[in-house]
Amino acid sequence: MADSLVSIQIIPKTKGGEDVISYVDEAISCIQKSGLKHEVHPLETTIEGNLSDIFQLIEEMNEAMIAKGSINVISQIKVLYQPSGASMDQLTEKYR
């Protein structure tokens, strides 16, 4: 069972101020390839899984931004760590 929810917003600094959409698409692609449950929202993506797996994924996402040509990357994250189990569905079921 997943023990964490992490919401992340990737903000890559691009050369010459180029548009960041392709960078964000690449970050989301990393999340999709991870196989972790996730939901993409307009300003951030929430990932459900084990904390160590998610932090490893965040490292991979940052490395992918640099490999794509970003000068640096800001990753704004929010973390819910709950060893007894954490799920997006549990937290939002009353709103659906």
C-alpha positions as MATLAB code, in Angstrom:
seq = 'MADSLVSIQIIPKTKGGEDVISYVDEAISCIQKSGLKHEVHPLETTIEGNLSDIFQLIEEMNEAMIAKGSINVISQIKVLYQPSGASMDQLTEKYR';
ca = [
       0.000    0.000    0.000;
       1.172    3.515   -0.807;
       2.383    5.532    2.153;
       2.656    8.933    0.479;
       1.060   11.535   -1.706;
       3.367   14.067   -3.296;
       2.271   17.008   -5.412;
       4.947   18.490   -7.630;
       5.255   21.527   -9.822;
       8.344   21.575  -12.058;
       9.646   25.025  -13.014;
      12.562   24.699  -15.442;
      14.689   27.712  -16.311;
      15.122   27.635  -20.060;
      17.749   29.148  -22.305;
      16.641   32.494  -23.674;
      13.244   32.248  -22.009;
      11.886   29.567  -24.354;
       8.435   28.152  -23.603;
       8.430   25.554  -20.804;
       5.503   23.444  -22.053;
       7.696   20.842  -23.748;
       9.700   20.568  -20.517;
       6.557   20.063  -18.460;
       5.401   17.453  -20.974;
       8.723   15.649  -20.499;
       8.333   15.735  -16.700;
       4.823   14.280  -16.985;
       6.174   11.617  -19.336;
       8.653   10.595  -16.613;
       5.754   10.230  -14.184;
       3.726    8.181  -16.666;
       6.668    5.857  -17.327;
       7.133    5.290  -13.582;
       3.884    3.344  -13.337;
       2.944    5.220  -10.160;
      -0.651    6.328   -9.770;
      -0.941   10.033  -10.532;
      -3.317   12.821  -11.465;
      -2.294   15.741  -13.662;
      -3.808   19.076  -12.665;
      -3.354   22.529  -14.237;
      -0.675   23.727  -11.804;
       0.789   20.512  -10.372;
       0.685   16.742  -10.552;
      -0.076   14.518   -7.581;
       1.689   11.165   -7.305;
       0.690    8.269   -5.034;
       3.260    5.705   -3.934;
       6.026    4.937   -1.506;
       7.986    8.000   -0.471;
      11.378    6.633   -1.531;
      10.050    5.712   -4.995;
       8.517    9.161   -5.446;
      11.695   10.964   -4.361;
      13.672    8.832   -6.826;
      11.185    9.848   -9.536;
      11.584   13.535   -8.629;
      15.349   13.164   -9.038;
      14.801   11.556  -12.470;
      12.441   14.367  -13.480;
      14.993   17.018  -12.543;
      17.737   15.178  -14.427;
      15.453   14.944  -17.478;
      14.938   18.721  -17.408;
      18.696   19.316  -17.421;
      19.203   16.720  -20.177;
      16.579   18.543  -22.249;
      18.548   21.782  -21.909;
      17.218   23.520  -18.823;
      19.800   25.638  -17.000;
      18.302   24.771  -13.596;
      15.059   23.471  -12.125;
      12.856   24.440   -9.212;
      10.708   21.567   -7.940;
       7.985   22.733   -5.611;
       6.636   19.756   -3.687;
       4.039   19.027   -1.043;
       4.325   15.739    0.820;
       1.830   13.709    2.815;
       3.628   10.818    4.494;
       1.298    8.438    6.290;
       2.791    5.012    7.104;
      -0.692    3.543    7.658;
      -1.506    4.279    4.008;
      -2.316    7.275    1.841;
      -4.537    7.526   -1.200;
      -5.862   10.288   -3.399;
      -9.212    8.522   -3.567;
      -9.594    8.472    0.230;
      -8.828   12.158    0.574;
     -11.136   13.300   -2.201;
     -13.968   10.737   -2.247;
     -16.496   13.062   -0.595;
     -16.000   15.561   -3.437;
     -16.637   13.099   -6.262;
];
